[in-house]
Amino acid sequence: MNDDNIHFIRKSLKDLFYNLDVYKGIKHQPGAFLIWKEMNIDQLLDELGSFQDKCTAIALLKAFGFNSLHASNQQLPDGMKTEWIRDKMAMKKLLVRN
């Protein structure tokens, strides 16, 4: 599962979550809505949002173009990027596992 797919899932879940208010009080068949009651959707959306924030931060670091900096000044952003990529991969592993 790639990062764009995870972002698409987050957007879709947010749409569904925010539209659930429309269905309150309407009698419906048991099924998909029962799953929502068993899951902590707020926590899942928060985790998906944190993952998206990490992806955006990494993309911004890559886009900034630190190659023009002196080698000693590249160490900090390169270290941050490496750490953030490691964090992102760990987050992705947990999200995909669930």
C-alpha positions in Angstrom: 0.0 0.0 0.0 1.5 3.3 -1.0 1.3 6.6 0.7 -1.2 8.1 -1.7 -3.5 5.1 -1.1 -3.3 5.7 2.7 -4.1 9.4 2.1 -7.1 8.5 0.0 -8.4 6.1 2.7 -8.0 8.9 5.3 -10.0 11.3 3.1 -12.7 8.7 2.5 -13.0 7.8 6.1 -13.2 11.5 7.1 -16.1 12.0 4.6 -17.9 9.0 5.9 -17.3 10.0 9.6 -18.6 13.5 9.0 -21.6 12.3 7.1 -22.6 9.8 9.8 -24.5 12.7 11.6 -26.9 12.8 8.6 -27.9 9.2 9.3 -28.5 9.6 13.1 -32.0 8.7 13.8 -32.7 7.0 10.5 -33.5 3.4 10.7 -31.0 1.4 8.6 -30.0 -2.2 8.1 -27.3 -3.5 10.4 -24.0 -3.9 8.7 -21.3 -1.4 8.0 -22.5 1.0 10.6 -22.0 -1.6 13.3 -18.3 -1.7 12.5 -18.0 2.1 13.2 -19.3 1.5 16.7 -16.7 -1.0 17.5 -13.7 1.0 16.1 -12.1 4.1 17.6 -12.5 6.2 14.4 -11.2 9.4 16.0 -8.0 7.6 16.9 -7.6 6.1 13.5 -8.2 9.4 11.8 -5.6 11.0 14.1 -3.0 8.4 13.3 -3.8 8.7 9.5 -3.4 12.5 9.9 -0.1 12.2 11.7 1.1 9.9 8.9 0.1 12.4 6.3 1.8 15.2 8.2 5.0 13.2 8.3 4.8 12.5 4.5 4.3 16.2 3.9 7.2 17.2 6.1 9.5 14.7 4.3 8.4 16.0 0.9 9.1 19.6 2.0 12.6 18.7 3.2 13.2 17.0 -0.1 11.8 19.9 -2.1 13.8 22.6 -0.3 17.0 21.4 -2.0 19.7 21.3 0.7 22.3 20.3 -1.9 23.2 24.0 -2.3 24.2 24.2 1.4 27.7 23.6 2.7 28.2 20.0 3.6 28.4 20.7 7.4 25.0 22.5 7.1 23.4 19.5 5.3 23.9 17.2 8.2 21.0 18.4 10.3 18.4 18.3 7.6 19.7 15.0 6.3 19.5 13.6 9.8 16.0 14.9 10.3 14.9 13.5 6.9 16.4 10.1 7.8 14.7 10.1 11.2 11.4 11.2 9.8 11.5 8.5 7.1 12.2 5.9 9.7 9.2 7.2 11.8 7.0 7.3 8.7 7.8 3.7 7.9 7.0 2.6 11.4 3.7 4.5 11.4 2.9 2.9 8.0 3.6 -0.5 9.3 1.2 0.0 12.2 -1.5 1.5 10.0 -1.3 -1.3 7.4 -1.3 -4.0 10.0 -4.5 -2.7 11.5 
